[in-house]
Amino acid sequence: MMFRRMNMIGAGAARLLMAALVAAASFAPAAAQMRTAVVPTQTIYPGEEIMPGMVQEVEVTNPHLTGDYTTKTRQVVGMVAKRTLLPGRTVPVSALREAFAVTRGKAVRLMFTVGSMTISAQGAPLENAAVGDLIRVRNIDSGVTVSGTVMADGSVQVVAK
C-alpha cells in the first residue's frame, strides 16, 4: 500500500474551506437583518395624496443608510406629501402629513355640548386641519369666531371658555 503526502494541497484546501465558512457566517446575520424602505414609483408632488400603486417596498442594500424613513407601505398610503418625492428615493417620515379633514372656507357643522344639551350651527373654518387639530372657525350666522377640535366626521366640537 502506498500513501502520498498531501501537506500543501490539504493545507490550501483547509484554508479555502475556512474562508468560505467565515464568509457564510458573516453573510447569515446580514441576511437576517435585511431592512426595507418605501420608495415612490413615480414623482409625487406636494399636496398629493399617496395611493397604493404610487409606492413600493424595496430591500435596503446600503448598510450606511440612516435617517427616519418609512419602512412599510401602510405608513405612507393615505398620507399627503409635504414636498416632492422622487422615484427610487426613500420617503422620509417628515415629508408626510395626515390628509385634511376640514379645508379653509368650506362649510362645517359646529357642535357645542353642555351636559345633555347640544347646540349646532354652520361655520367656516379659517384654516385647514386634520382630525384632532384645534382650529378657529367663524360662525356663519353670528360672525363670531370660536375655537374647536376637528372630529373624524368632519364636524368641529367647540371648546367652552
C-alpha positions as CSV (number, residue, x, y, z in Angstrom):
1,M,0.0,0.0,0.0
2,M,1.3,3.4,-0.9
3,F,0.4,6.8,0.6
4,R,1.1,10.1,-0.8
5,R,1.8,13.0,1.4
6,M,-0.6,16.0,0.7
7,N,0.6,18.6,3.1
8,M,0.4,21.5,0.7
9,I,-2.8,20.6,-1.1
10,G,-4.6,19.7,2.2
11,A,-3.5,23.0,3.9
12,G,-4.7,25.1,0.9
13,A,-8.0,23.3,0.8
14,A,-8.4,23.8,4.6
15,R,-7.7,27.5,4.2
16,L,-10.2,27.8,1.4
17,L,-12.8,25.9,3.4
18,M,-12.2,28.1,6.4
19,A,-12.5,31.3,4.3
20,A,-15.8,30.0,2.9
21,L,-17.2,29.2,6.3
22,V,-16.2,32.7,7.7
23,A,-17.8,34.4,4.7
24,A,-21.0,32.3,5.1
25,A,-21.1,33.1,8.8
26,S,-20.7,36.8,8.2
27,F,-23.4,36.8,5.5
28,A,-26.0,34.9,7.6
29,P,-26.6,37.7,10.1
30,A,-26.7,40.3,7.4
31,A,-29.4,38.3,5.5
32,A,-31.4,38.0,8.7
33,Q,-31.3,41.8,9.3
34,M,-32.4,42.9,5.8
35,R,-34.4,46.1,6.1
36,T,-37.0,47.5,3.7
37,A,-37.7,51.1,2.7
38,V,-40.7,52.6,0.8
39,V,-39.8,54.4,-2.4
40,P,-42.1,56.1,-4.9
41,T,-42.6,54.5,-8.4
42,Q,-43.4,58.0,-9.8
43,T,-42.9,61.6,-8.9
44,I,-45.3,62.6,-6.1
45,Y,-45.9,66.4,-5.8
46,P,-46.7,68.4,-2.6
47,G,-50.3,68.2,-1.6
48,E,-50.9,64.9,-3.5
49,E,-52.5,62.0,-1.6
50,I,-50.4,58.8,-1.9
51,M,-52.2,55.8,-3.3
52,P,-51.1,52.2,-3.2
53,G,-49.8,52.0,-6.8
54,M,-47.6,55.1,-6.3
55,V,-45.1,53.4,-3.9
56,Q,-43.4,50.1,-3.3
57,E,-41.3,48.4,-0.7
58,V,-37.7,47.7,-1.6
59,E,-34.8,45.9,0.2
60,V,-32.2,48.3,1.6
61,T,-28.8,47.3,0.3
62,N,-26.8,50.3,1.6
63,P,-25.8,49.4,5.2
64,H,-24.9,53.1,5.8
65,L,-28.4,54.4,5.0
66,T,-29.6,56.4,8.1
67,G,-32.4,58.7,8.9
68,D,-36.1,58.4,9.7
69,Y,-37.5,56.9,6.5
70,T,-40.7,54.9,6.1
71,T,-40.3,51.1,6.0
72,K,-43.9,49.8,5.2
73,T,-46.4,51.0,2.6
74,R,-49.1,51.1,5.2
75,Q,-47.2,54.1,6.8
76,V,-47.5,56.0,3.5
77,V,-50.7,55.1,1.8
78,G,-53.5,57.7,2.5
79,M,-51.0,60.3,3.7
80,V,-50.3,63.6,1.8
81,A,-46.8,64.6,0.6
82,K,-45.4,67.8,2.1
83,R,-42.7,68.1,-0.6
84,T,-41.8,66.5,-3.9
85,L,-41.0,62.8,-3.6
86,L,-38.7,61.4,-6.3
87,P,-38.9,57.9,-7.7
88,G,-36.4,55.5,-6.2
89,R,-35.6,57.7,-3.2
90,T,-36.6,56.8,0.3
91,V,-39.7,58.6,1.8
92,P,-38.8,60.5,5.0
93,V,-41.5,60.4,7.7
94,S,-41.1,64.2,8.0
95,A,-42.2,64.6,4.3
96,L,-45.7,63.3,5.1
97,R,-48.8,64.6,6.8
98,E,-52.3,63.4,7.5
99,A,-55.0,64.4,4.9
100,F,-57.1,67.4,5.9
101,A,-60.5,66.6,7.3
102,V,-61.5,70.3,7.1
103,T,-60.5,72.8,4.5
104,R,-60.4,76.5,4.8
105,G,-63.6,78.3,3.7
106,K,-65.7,75.1,3.2
107,A,-68.7,74.9,5.5
108,V,-68.6,72.6,8.5
109,R,-71.0,71.8,11.3
110,L,-70.2,73.3,14.7
111,M,-71.2,71.3,17.7
112,F,-71.3,72.6,21.3
113,T,-72.4,70.2,24.1
114,V,-73.1,71.1,27.7
115,G,-74.5,68.1,29.7
116,S,-77.4,66.7,27.7
117,M,-77.9,69.9,25.6
118,T,-76.3,70.1,22.2
119,I,-76.3,73.2,20.0
120,S,-75.2,73.0,16.4
121,A,-74.6,75.7,13.8
122,Q,-72.8,76.2,10.4
123,G,-69.3,77.5,10.4
124,A,-66.5,78.4,8.0
125,P,-63.0,77.2,9.0
126,L,-60.3,79.8,9.0
127,E,-57.6,77.2,8.3
128,N,-57.0,73.7,7.0
129,A,-56.9,71.0,9.7
130,A,-56.6,67.2,10.2
131,V,-58.6,65.2,12.7
132,G,-57.7,66.2,16.3
133,D,-56.4,69.6,15.4
134,L,-57.6,72.7,17.3
135,I,-58.7,75.3,14.8
136,R,-60.6,78.7,14.6
137,V,-64.0,78.7,12.9
138,R,-66.3,81.6,12.2
139,N,-70.0,81.0,13.0
140,I,-71.8,81.9,9.7
141,D,-75.0,83.1,11.5
142,S,-73.4,85.4,14.2
143,G,-70.0,86.1,12.7
144,V,-68.3,85.2,16.0
145,T,-65.0,83.3,15.8
146,V,-64.7,80.2,18.0
147,S,-62.1,77.5,18.6
148,G,-62.8,73.8,18.3
149,T,-61.4,70.4,17.7
150,V,-61.8,68.7,14.3
151,M,-63.7,65.4,14.7
152,A,-63.4,62.3,12.4
153,D,-66.8,63.0,10.8
154,G,-65.6,66.5,9.7
155,S,-67.5,68.4,12.3
156,V,-65.9,70.8,14.8
157,Q,-66.5,70.3,18.5
158,V,-66.5,73.8,20.0
159,V,-64.4,74.4,23.1
160,A,-66.1,76.1,26.1
161,K,-64.3,79.1,27.6
